[in-house]
Amino acid sequence: MKRIRTFALNVALLTITSLVMRSIAVGFNVYISGKLGDAGMGLFTLVMSVYGFSVTLALSGVNLAATRLTAEAAGHESDISVRVGMRRCLTYGASFGLLSGTLLFTLAEPIGLKLLNDARTLDSLRILAFSLPFVSISSAVSGYFTAVRRVAKSSSSQVVGQLVRIMATAWLLSVFLPSGIGYACFAVSAGAVISETVTFVYIYILYRHDLKNHYNGPGALEKNITHRLFGIAIPVALTTYVRSGLLTVEHLLIPVGLRKHGDSGERSLATYGVLHGMVFPIVLFPMSFLSAFAGMLVPELAEAKARGNFPRINGIASRVYQISLLFAVGIAGYMMSFSVDLGYAIYNNGEAAEFIRIMAPLIPVMYIDHITDGMLKGLGEQLYIMRVNIFDASLSCLLVWIVLPMAGIKGYVAIIFIAEIINTALSIARLLTIVELKCKIFRWLILPLLCIAGSASCIHMITEISDIVIGSPAVFFILRTALTGVLYVLFLRLTNSLSGEDARWIRSIFVK
């Protein structure tokens, strides 16, 4: 019972943290997009795509390695193995972080001029290189806190880091923005470096204090710690290198393909910035509620599998799929119905509103893929996930290279749909070879679609008939959103898509 309560509390903490972080991130994106404009967001997103690959090299699987080594040593009650394992993980992380930072700083000029075709990116790439050692070490420590089930500490570091980033970026933009878009991108990048530095100092202090209080005893030192570290981290690292590299190539090809289609350089950057810098943060924002499940399912399912408790695995998988589908269908229906309100309320951008409406039907696919990957990782299928992701990224790159010059942004949207559906189908097919899933399509998918359609229609009808705006447009928008959610849950309960037992299970996650 204590383990269940701990799991529920950790899920609740991760959910709240993820929600807060995504809320801050969306607000930050709104602020940045207002300062940089569409073309500036496109330029900054290009820089971050290269930085994303550098982060992958810096991490090199250290988070999973720290989690696994610490959990195993703690399970064997070997305090010294926890300490030694973490020292080696920190050394591993620092080494790859320094390597990645050195490469990014050294290669900034050829990357900026040859790959990104924009000299304005050089200073941003160089300053971001200094953050990479801090990113990798912080990731190792975060893996430690996940293993020992004290996620509140790593969660608090994320919040602190994001708040520092906002304050630092706002100040730096006030200094550099008048000099142009390139300097503005540098300011945002420098804000990220300051944030990662503060996050590292904060989480490392928490780690040292936690280690001293909980793992200060002796115990028998486990064998082959370094060998096990590399055995866990290197396979994950190699596959993530390939996938991240392919994703970076895909992002670099998008503006090029749009220009070949006939868009100007600034216009292609603007379209790219709207889709990736504005729309995707909104579409993926509600995934905060599922990310906690995806993370905490890893140790939960791994333990059940180690004990051979497959009925528990089957039960967890069925329940998680049910709740995830109810949630994802509701979000998709809401975003499709209120896309114009979302686009203008958040960004005051009609193009963003249109992209939100177009991407909304893909939301259930993306959300289910996310939760399926979490379950597969818990069942030891992380390498399969990576192979699927590499195939997905390879297919996307090929299609972007071929289709974009002919079809433009419409072709790219079609590519996103094709790649996501294939990726999700392959992941679900793998899960079904391990888990006996009791899937009820009508109750989990068809009825929720009808419920969210009815909810949104009722709100639209009431709004049009009454023709009354309560308070400011923002307050009225929030009120309509809340009422849509209430009606959706009510309709789910009336149709028994969400039973009383289901409601109690969800409540148990958030109430200790």
N, C-alpha and C positions, 0 to 999 in steps of 0.2 A: 504493500500500500504506500509506503514511504517513497519507493522508486517511482510509482505512478504519479504521486503528488509532485515529486521533483521534476519529472518529465513535463507535467502540465504547467508547472511554474516556469520552467525554462522556455517552453513554447510560447507562453504568454509574454515573457520578457522579450524574446526575440521578435515576436509579432509587433509588440509596441515599439521596440527599437527600430525595426524595419519600417514601420509606418511613419514614425517620426523622421527617420532619415530620408525616406522618399519624399515626405512632405517638404522637408527643408530643401531637398535637391530640386524638386519641381519649382518651389519658390525662387531658389537660386537661379535656375534656368530661365525663369521669367525675367528676373532682374538682369541676367547676363544678356539675354536676347534683346532686351530693351536698350541696353548700352551698345551692343555690338552690331545689331541689325541682322538681317537674314544672311547677308554675305559674310559678315564677321563670324556668325555662328557656324557657317559652313567651313570657314578657314580654321576656326578653333577645333571643330569636330575632326578635321583632317589631322591636325596636330595630335589630338587625343587618340586617334586610331593608331598612329605610330607609337605613341606612349603606351598604349594598351599592350602591344607586343613586347615592349621593353619590360613592362610589369610582369608579363608571363615569364620572361626569362629570369627576372629577379626572383620570382617566387619559386619556380621550378619544383613544385609539389611539396614545398616545405610545410604548408599548413596541414595537409593530410598526414604527413610523416610525424609531425609533432603530436597531432591528435592520437594517432594509432600507438606510437611508442609510449606516450604518457599514460594512455588508458590501459595498455597491457601491463606496464610497470606498476601502476596504482592497483590494478586488479590482483597482482602478485604480492602486494604490500611491500614493495621494495623501494624505499625512499631514495636510496642512492642511485637506483636505476632511473628514477624520474629525473633527478638532478643531472646525471651524466647524459641521459638521452636528450634533455633540453639543451645542455651546453653544446652538444654536437649539432643539434638542429639550428641553434642560433649561429654557430660557426658556418654551417652550410648555407643558411639564409644570407648572412653577411657577405660571404664569398660571392654568391651569385648576384647579390644586389650591387656589389662593387663592380663586378664584371659587366653587368648590364648598364650601369651608370656610365662606366668608362666608354663602352661601345657607343652609347647614344650621344655622349658629348663629342667623341672623336668623329663620328660619322654624321653629325648634324648637318654639315654643309652639303655633302652629296645627297643625303636624304631630302633635304629641303629644296635643293635646286633641281635634282634629277627626278626624284620620285613625286614630290608634292608640287613641283614647278612653281614655287612661290618663295622668294627670298624672305618674305615677311615671317616665315615660320622658324627661321634659324635660331633666333634668340630664345624663343619659347621652348624649342627642343633642348637647347643647351641647359637652360635653367631647370627643366624637369628632370634632367639626368641626376641632379643632386638629391632628389627625393628617393631614388630607387633603393639604396641600402636601408633606409628607414622603413620603407614599405615591406621589404622582405622580412626584416627582423620582427616588425609588428605582426606580420601574418603568422610567424612561428609562435609568438606568444599568444595570439588569439586561438591557435590550435590547442595550445596547452589549456586555456580556460574552457574551451569546449569539452575537452577530454575529462576535466575534473568537475564538470557540471556547474561551473560558476560563471555563466555567460553574462551576468550583470556587469562584471568588471570590463570585459571586452566590449560590451554594448555601450557602456558609458564612455569609453575611449572614442568610439565612432561619433557619438554626439558631440563631444568636446572638439574633436578634429573638424567636424563640419562647421561648428559655430566659429571656430578660429578661421577657417577658410573664408567664410562669408565676410567677417570683419576685415581680414587682411586684404581680400580681393576688392572690397568696396573702397578701402583707403588707397590701394594701388591704382585702381581705375581712375580715381579722382586726380591722380598725379599724371598717369600716362595716356588716358583716353584722348585728350586734345591733340596728341601727336599722331593719331591715325590708328587704323585697325590693327596693324602689326604690333604696335606698342600696347594696344589694349589686350591682344591675345597674350603678350608677354606678361602683362599685369595679372591676368587670370591664372596663367601657369605658375607665376611666382607665388600667388596666393595658395595654390595647391602644394607647393614645396614647403611653405611655412606650416601649413596644416599637417602634412605628413611628419614633419619634424616634431611638432608639439605632441601629436598622437603617439609617436614612438617614445618620447620621454615619459609621457603620462602612463602608457600601458606597461612600460618596462618597470617603472617604480611599483605599480600594482603587482606585477609578476614577482619581483624580488620579495616583496612583503608577503605575498601568498605562499611562495615557496618556503620561506623561513618558518611560517606558522604551521604549515601542513605536511611538509616533506623534509623534515630536519633530522630524521632518524637514520639508522644504518640500513640493515637489510642486505640480502645477498645480491651482488651485482650480476645482472643478467648478461649472458654471452652474446657476442656478435651484434652489439647495438649499432655500430657503424654500418655493418653489412645489411642489417635490416632497414636502417635509415635509407640507404641507397636503393635497396630492393623495393621500398614503398615509393620513394620520391622520383627516382629516375624514369620508370615507365610512364608515370603520370606526366612528368616534365616533358619527355620526348613527344608524347601525343599532343600535349597542349601547345608545344612550340609549333607543330605543324598546323594545328587548327587556328591558332592565333595569327600565324603568318599568313594563312589563306584568308582569314577575315580582314587583315590589314590590306592585303592585295585587293580584295573585293572593294573595300572602302576607297582605295586609291583609284580604282577603275571607274567608280561611279561618276565623279565629275568629268573624267575624260570621256566616258561614253555619252554623257549628256551633251558635252561640247560637240562631239562627232554627230550627234543627232540634230544639232543646229542651235543649241542654246549658247549664249555668250558665256565667257568665263565667270563673270559675276553672277549671272543668272543661274548657272549650274551650281555654283557654290551656295546660292540662296536656297534653291530647291533642296539640295542635299542637307543644308542646315535646318530647314523647316522639318523635314521628315525625321532625321536622326537626332537633331538637337532639341526639337520641340514636341513632336508627335509621340515618338516612342517613350519618352519619360512619362507622358500622360497615360498611354495605353498600358504600360507596365507598372504604373504606380500601384494599382490595387493588388498586385502580386505580393505586396508586403505581407498580406494575411496568409499566403501560402508558403512563402519563403521559410518561415519558422518551421512549418511541418517538414519541408524538404530537408532542412538542416538536421532537425532532431530525429527524423526517421532513420538516419544513417546508423547511429549507435543502437537505436531501439530494435531495428530489424536485424542488425548484425548479431545482437545478443540472442534474439529469438532463433535465428538460424543456427548459431553455435550450439544452442540447446536442443535443436531439432524440433522446435515448437512450430510446426508448419500451420496448424490450425490458427494460431495467433497471427502469423504472417498473413494468412488469407483474410482473416477478419480485419486486420489493420488496412490492408490494401483495398478491400471493398468499401470500407467506411470512408477512407480518405478520398477515393475516387468519387463517391457519392457527393460528399460535401464540396469537393473541388469543382465538380460539374455544376452543382446548384449555384455556387458562387460565380464561376466563370460565365455561365449563361446569363446570369443577372447583370453582370458588368458589361458584357457584350451588347445586350439589349439596351441598356441604359446609354452607353456611348453612341450607339447607332441612332437612338431617338433624340439625344440631346447634344449631338456633335457640334452644331452651330453655337449653342450656348457655351459649351466647353471651350471651343476655339477662340471665341471673342471674349469670354469672361477671363480666360487665363492669359492669352497672348494678344488679343485684339487683332487676330489674323485669320482671314477667311480661308487661305490656303491650308492652314493648320486644321481648321474645322473640317474641311473636305477630306483631308487625309485621315483624320480621326474616324470619320464615318466609313471610309473605305476599309480601314484596318480593323474595325470593330468585329466583323464576323470571324476574324482569325484568332480572337482572344481566347476562346475555349481551347483551341488547338495549342496555343503557346503555353497557357497555364497548365494544361494536362501534361504537356511535354516536360515542364519544369518539375511537377510533382512525381512523374514517372521516373525521371532521372534520379531524384532523391531516393526513391525506393530501390532502384537498381544499384545505386552506390551502397546502400545498406546491405544488400544481398551479395556484395562482392563483385558487381558487374561494371565497375568503373572503366575498365579497359574497353569493354564493349561500347559503352557510352561514348568514349573518346573516338573509337573507330567510326561510329555513326556520325559524330560531329565533324570528323575530318571529311567523310564522304559528303556530308551536307555542305560544308564550306567549299569543297572542291567543285561540287555541282553549281553552287551559287556563283563562284568565280567564273566558271566556264560560261554560264548563262549570261552573266553581266557583260562579259567580253563580247559575246555574240549578239545578244538581244538589244542591249541598251542603245547602240548606235542606230538601230532600226526603229525601235519602239519608244525610246525615251523613258520618262518617269513612269508611264503606265506599264511598260515592260518590266521595270524594276519592281513595281508593286506585285505583278504577277509572279516574278521570281521569288519574292519573299513568301508568297502563299505556297508555291510549289515546294520550296525547300522545307518550310515548316511542317507541311502535311506529311512529306516523306519521312522527315526526322522523327516526328511523333509516331507515325505508323510503325517504324522499325523498332522504336523503344517499347511501345506497347506489345508488339509481337514477341519481343524478348521476355518481357515481364510475364506474359501469359504462359510461357514455357516453364516458369518457376512457380507461379501463383495460380491458385484456383479462384478466379475472380467471379463473384456473383453480380453480374451487370444487369441492371434493369433499365433498358433504354427509354421506355415510355415514362417511367417515374423520374428518372434522373436527367433526361434531356428534353423529351417532347413536352411534358407538362410544365417544366420551368420556362421553356420558350413561350408557351402560351401565357404563363403567369407574368413574365416581364413585359410581354407585348400588351397585356391588359393593363398592367400598372402604368406604363408610360402613356398609353392611350387615355386613361382616366385623367392623369395629370394634365396632359395637353388639352383635353376637352374642358376640364374645369378652368384652366387658365384662359382659354379662348372665350368661354361663356361669361366668366366673371369680369374679364378685362381689368383686373385689379392687380396692381403691383404693391406688395407689402414692403415698406422700407426701401432701401437702395436696391439697384439691380443685383448687386452681389449677394445681399441678404435674401432676396427673392429667389435667386438661383440656388442658393444653399438650401432654402426651405423646400423648393421643388425636388431637389435631389433627395433630401431626407424623407419626404412624403412618398416618393417613388420607391425607396428602399423599404419603408414600412408596409406599403401596399404589396410589394413583392413577397415579403416574408409572410404576410397575412394570407395571400393567395396560395403560397406553398403549403402553409398549414392546413388551409381549407381543402386542398386537393390531396393532402397526405403525402406530398412529395418530401415534406420535412415533418417527420413524426415527432411526437413528444420525446421519444427515446433519443432521436437524433439531436433535438434541441438540448436535452440534458447532457449529451456527450460533448457538444460544442461548448456549453457553459462550463463543463468540468475542466476544459483546457485553460480557461481564463480565470476561474475561481478556484483558489487552492482549497 
